[in-house]
Amino acid sequence: MAKVLVLFAHPKYERSRVNRRLVEQIKHHEEVTFHDLYQQYPDFNIDVVLEKNLLTNHDVIIWHHPFYWYSCPPLMKQWIDVVLEYNWAYGPKGNALQGKQVLSVITTGGTPEVYCAQGNNNYSVNEFLRPFEQTARLCGMDYLPPFAVMGTYQLSEVDLDTYAEKFNKILTLLKNGEVDLSNSSRFMNDLPALKNTTSS
């Protein structure tokens, strides 16, 4: 069974009903480590050795954060800058993360309709996430399609239950090595294994 590390970065977690609902699913899973970066490092002074050890001891890495200005909150960016060091994570001698899987889990206030060429944001979520995809590829990791909860301000409780159930199933699939990407989904949300999860 694969070990999953959730690197969570949300500076206003207590105000986020969507992220709270997703995080609640993690407690149902052994072999899943929840690591709240803002709780661990309120002063932004990241323990690089600790973070490297966490990465080394897990098979699947989840970058879980709200979509702030088409990217991630500043502490997540700081984490990427200082932890993924040259000749450790990438470079001629940088093979510490080779073969690990990485997944972006994001929440957005904007709906799918605004994240497209015709929408207010002009680009898709996948296009905005290209720096994360390239970071993973540079480090020799397998980048999975993102799991995205969009239009968070408009979601009903039933919608939230559906997304929580999907996230719960995704964690199970990741732990069991059963993520089938043969259909090249744009989002993890669309995996065939999640199709029997209904929403309102």
C-alpha positions as a Markdown table, in Angstrom:
| # | Residue | x | y | z |
|---|---|---|---|---|
| 1 | Met | 0.0 | 0.0 | 0.0 |
| 2 | Ala | 1.3 | 3.4 | -1.0 |
| 3 | Lys | 1.9 | 6.1 | 1.7 |
| 4 | Val | 0.3 | 9.5 | 0.9 |
| 5 | Leu | 1.5 | 12.9 | 2.1 |
| 6 | Val | -1.0 | 15.8 | 2.0 |
| 7 | Leu | 0.8 | 19.1 | 2.1 |
| 8 | Phe | -1.9 | 21.5 | 3.0 |
| 9 | Ala | -1.6 | 25.3 | 2.7 |
| 10 | His | -4.5 | 27.5 | 3.6 |
| 11 | Pro | -3.9 | 30.7 | 5.5 |
| 12 | Lys | -7.6 | 31.0 | 6.4 |
| 13 | Tyr | -8.5 | 27.4 | 6.8 |
| 14 | Glu | -11.0 | 28.0 | 9.7 |
| 15 | Arg | -13.1 | 30.1 | 7.2 |
| 16 | Ser | -13.2 | 27.5 | 4.4 |
| 17 | Arg | -16.1 | 25.1 | 4.6 |
| 18 | Val | -15.0 | 23.3 | 1.4 |
| 19 | Asn | -11.5 | 22.6 | 2.5 |
| 20 | Arg | -12.6 | 21.6 | 6.0 |
| 21 | Arg | -15.0 | 19.1 | 4.4 |
| 22 | Leu | -12.2 | 17.7 | 2.2 |
| 23 | Val | -9.7 | 17.5 | 5.1 |
| 24 | Glu | -12.3 | 15.6 | 7.2 |
| 25 | Gln | -12.0 | 12.7 | 4.8 |
| 26 | Ile | -8.3 | 12.2 | 5.6 |
| 27 | Lys | -8.9 | 10.9 | 9.1 |
| 28 | His | -10.6 | 7.8 | 7.6 |
| 29 | His | -7.4 | 6.7 | 6.0 |
| 30 | Glu | -4.4 | 5.0 | 7.5 |
| 31 | Glu | -1.2 | 5.6 | 5.5 |
| 32 | Val | -2.2 | 9.2 | 4.8 |
| 33 | Thr | -0.3 | 11.9 | 6.6 |
| 34 | Phe | -1.9 | 15.3 | 6.9 |
| 35 | His | 0.7 | 18.1 | 7.1 |
| 36 | Asp | -0.7 | 21.6 | 7.6 |
| 37 | Leu | 2.1 | 24.0 | 6.5 |
| 38 | Tyr | 0.5 | 27.2 | 8.0 |
| 39 | Gln | 0.1 | 25.4 | 11.4 |
| 40 | Gln | 3.6 | 24.0 | 11.3 |
| 41 | Tyr | 5.4 | 27.2 | 10.0 |
| 42 | Pro | 3.5 | 30.3 | 11.1 |
| 43 | Asp | 6.7 | 32.2 | 10.8 |
| 44 | Phe | 7.5 | 30.8 | 7.3 |
| 45 | Asn | 10.7 | 29.3 | 8.7 |
| 46 | Ile | 10.5 | 25.9 | 7.0 |
| 47 | Asp | 12.5 | 23.0 | 8.4 |
| 48 | Val | 13.9 | 21.7 | 5.1 |
| 49 | Val | 15.4 | 18.5 | 6.7 |
| 50 | Leu | 12.0 | 17.6 | 8.2 |
| 51 | Glu | 10.2 | 18.2 | 4.9 |
| 52 | Lys | 12.7 | 16.2 | 2.9 |
| 53 | Asn | 12.3 | 13.3 | 5.3 |
| 54 | Leu | 8.5 | 13.4 | 4.9 |
| 55 | Leu | 8.9 | 13.4 | 1.1 |
| 56 | Thr | 11.3 | 10.5 | 1.2 |
| 57 | Asn | 9.0 | 8.4 | 3.4 |
| 58 | His | 5.9 | 8.8 | 1.2 |
| 59 | Asp | 5.0 | 7.5 | -2.3 |
| 60 | Val | 2.3 | 10.0 | -3.3 |
| 61 | Ile | 2.5 | 13.8 | -2.6 |
| 62 | Ile | -0.7 | 15.9 | -2.6 |
| 63 | Trp | -0.4 | 19.7 | -3.0 |
| 64 | His | -3.6 | 20.8 | -1.4 |
| 65 | His | -4.5 | 24.5 | -1.4 |
| 66 | Pro | -6.9 | 27.2 | -2.5 |
| 67 | Phe | -6.3 | 28.8 | -5.9 |
| 68 | Tyr | -4.8 | 32.2 | -4.9 |
| 69 | Trp | -4.3 | 34.6 | -7.8 |
| 70 | Tyr | -4.0 | 31.7 | -10.3 |
| 71 | Ser | -1.4 | 29.9 | -8.1 |
| 72 | Cys | -0.9 | 28.8 | -4.5 |
| 73 | Pro | -0.7 | 30.7 | -1.2 |
| 74 | Pro | 2.8 | 32.1 | -0.4 |
| 75 | Leu | 3.8 | 29.5 | 2.1 |
| 76 | Met | 3.3 | 26.7 | -0.5 |
| 77 | Lys | 5.5 | 28.6 | -2.9 |
| 78 | Gln | 8.1 | 29.1 | -0.2 |
| 79 | Trp | 8.0 | 25.4 | 0.4 |
| 80 | Ile | 8.6 | 24.6 | -3.2 |
| 81 | Asp | 11.5 | 27.2 | -3.4 |
| 82 | Val | 13.4 | 25.9 | -0.3 |
| 83 | Val | 12.6 | 22.2 | -0.1 |
| 84 | Leu | 13.0 | 21.1 | -3.7 |
| 85 | Glu | 16.7 | 21.8 | -3.8 |
| 86 | Tyr | 19.1 | 21.4 | -6.7 |
| 87 | Asn | 20.9 | 18.0 | -6.7 |
| 88 | Trp | 18.4 | 16.7 | -4.3 |
| 89 | Ala | 15.0 | 17.0 | -6.1 |
| 90 | Tyr | 16.4 | 17.8 | -9.5 |
| 91 | Gly | 19.7 | 18.3 | -11.3 |
| 92 | Pro | 22.5 | 15.8 | -12.1 |
| 93 | Lys | 22.4 | 14.2 | -8.7 |
| 94 | Gly | 18.8 | 15.1 | -7.8 |
| 95 | Asn | 16.8 | 11.8 | -7.9 |
| 96 | Ala | 15.2 | 11.8 | -4.4 |
| 97 | Leu | 11.7 | 12.1 | -5.8 |
| 98 | Gln | 12.0 | 10.0 | -8.9 |
| 99 | Gly | 8.9 | 7.9 | -9.6 |
| 100 | Lys | 6.7 | 9.4 | -6.9 |
| 101 | Gln | 3.2 | 10.6 | -7.8 |
| 102 | Val | 2.0 | 14.1 | -7.2 |
| 103 | Leu | -1.5 | 15.5 | -7.3 |
| 104 | Ser | -2.8 | 19.1 | -7.1 |
| 105 | Val | -6.0 | 19.4 | -5.0 |
| 106 | Ile | -7.4 | 22.9 | -5.4 |
| 107 | Thr | -10.5 | 24.9 | -4.6 |
| 108 | Thr | -11.6 | 28.0 | -6.6 |
| 109 | Gly | -14.3 | 30.6 | -6.0 |
| 110 | Gly | -14.7 | 30.8 | -9.8 |
| 111 | Thr | -16.8 | 28.4 | -11.7 |
| 112 | Pro | -15.5 | 26.3 | -14.7 |
| 113 | Glu | -17.2 | 28.8 | -17.0 |
| 114 | Val | -14.7 | 31.5 | -16.1 |
| 115 | Tyr | -11.7 | 29.3 | -16.4 |
| 116 | Cys | -11.6 | 28.9 | -20.2 |
| 117 | Ala | -10.6 | 30.9 | -23.3 |
| 118 | Gln | -14.1 | 32.5 | -23.4 |
| 119 | Gly | -14.2 | 33.2 | -19.7 |
| 120 | Asn | -13.0 | 36.1 | -17.5 |
| 121 | Asn | -9.8 | 34.3 | -16.6 |
| 122 | Asn | -8.9 | 33.5 | -20.3 |
| 123 | Tyr | -7.2 | 30.2 | -19.4 |
| 124 | Ser | -8.1 | 26.8 | -18.0 |
| 125 | Val | -7.2 | 25.6 | -14.6 |
| 126 | Asn | -4.9 | 23.1 | -16.2 |
| 127 | Glu | -3.0 | 25.9 | -18.0 |
| 128 | Phe | -2.6 | 27.9 | -14.8 |
| 129 | Leu | -1.2 | 24.8 | -13.1 |
| 130 | Arg | 1.5 | 24.2 | -15.7 |
| 131 | Pro | 4.2 | 25.5 | -13.3 |
| 132 | Phe | 3.3 | 22.8 | -10.8 |
| 133 | Glu | 3.2 | 20.2 | -13.5 |
| 134 | Gln | 6.6 | 21.2 | -14.8 |
| 135 | Thr | 8.0 | 21.3 | -11.3 |
| 136 | Ala | 6.9 | 17.7 | -10.8 |
| 137 | Arg | 8.3 | 16.6 | -14.1 |
| 138 | Leu | 11.6 | 18.3 | -13.5 |
| 139 | Cys | 11.8 | 16.3 | -10.2 |
| 140 | Gly | 11.1 | 13.1 | -12.0 |
| 141 | Met | 7.6 | 12.7 | -10.5 |
| 142 | Asp | 4.5 | 11.5 | -12.2 |
| 143 | Tyr | 2.0 | 14.4 | -12.3 |
| 144 | Leu | -1.6 | 13.4 | -12.1 |
| 145 | Pro | -4.6 | 15.4 | -13.3 |
| 146 | Pro | -5.7 | 17.8 | -10.6 |
| 147 | Phe | -8.7 | 17.3 | -8.4 |
| 148 | Ala | -10.6 | 20.7 | -8.5 |
| 149 | Val | -13.6 | 21.9 | -6.5 |
| 150 | Met | -14.8 | 25.0 | -8.4 |
| 151 | Gly | -17.5 | 27.6 | -7.8 |
| 152 | Thr | -17.1 | 27.0 | -4.0 |
| 153 | Tyr | -19.4 | 29.9 | -3.0 |
| 154 | Gln | -22.3 | 28.4 | -4.9 |
| 155 | Leu | -22.0 | 24.8 | -3.6 |
| 156 | Ser | -24.9 | 23.3 | -1.7 |
| 157 | Glu | -24.3 | 20.8 | 1.1 |
| 158 | Val | -25.2 | 18.0 | -1.2 |
| 159 | Asp | -22.5 | 19.2 | -3.6 |
| 160 | Leu | -20.0 | 19.3 | -0.8 |
| 161 | Asp | -20.9 | 15.8 | 0.2 |
| 162 | Thr | -20.3 | 14.6 | -3.4 |
| 163 | Tyr | -16.9 | 16.3 | -3.6 |
| 164 | Ala | -16.0 | 14.9 | -0.2 |
| 165 | Glu | -16.9 | 11.4 | -1.3 |
| 166 | Lys | -14.9 | 11.7 | -4.5 |
| 167 | Phe | -11.9 | 12.9 | -2.5 |
| 168 | Asn | -12.3 | 10.0 | -0.2 |
| 169 | Lys | -12.3 | 7.6 | -3.1 |
| 170 | Ile | -9.3 | 9.3 | -4.7 |
| 171 | Leu | -7.3 | 8.8 | -1.5 |
| 172 | Thr | -8.3 | 5.1 | -1.5 |
| 173 | Leu | -7.3 | 4.7 | -5.2 |
| 174 | Leu | -3.9 | 6.4 | -4.6 |
| 175 | Lys | -3.1 | 4.3 | -1.6 |
| 176 | Asn | -4.0 | 1.1 | -3.6 |
| 177 | Gly | -2.2 | 2.2 | -6.7 |
| 178 | Glu | -5.4 | 2.0 | -8.7 |
| 179 | Val | -5.5 | 5.3 | -10.5 |
| 180 | Asp | -6.2 | 4.5 | -14.1 |
| 181 | Leu | -5.1 | 7.4 | -16.4 |
| 182 | Ser | -5.7 | 5.6 | -19.6 |
| 183 | Asn | -8.5 | 7.9 | -20.5 |
| 184 | Ser | -6.3 | 11.0 | -20.1 |
| 185 | Ser | -8.8 | 12.9 | -18.0 |
| 186 | Arg | -8.3 | 16.7 | -17.6 |
| 187 | Phe | -9.4 | 16.4 | -14.0 |
| 188 | Met | -9.1 | 13.6 | -11.4 |
| 189 | Asn | -12.8 | 14.4 | -10.8 |
| 190 | Asp | -13.6 | 12.6 | -14.1 |
| 191 | Leu | -12.0 | 9.3 | -13.4 |
| 192 | Pro | -14.3 | 6.4 | -14.4 |
| 193 | Ala | -13.9 | 5.0 | -10.9 |
| 194 | Leu | -15.8 | 8.1 | -9.6 |
| 195 | Lys | -18.6 | 8.0 | -12.1 |
| 196 | Asn | -21.1 | 6.4 | -9.7 |
| 197 | Thr | -20.6 | 9.3 | -7.3 |
| 198 | Thr | -23.6 | 11.6 | -7.9 |
| 199 | Ser | -24.2 | 15.3 | -7.3 |
| 200 | Ser | -27.2 | 17.5 | -7.2 |
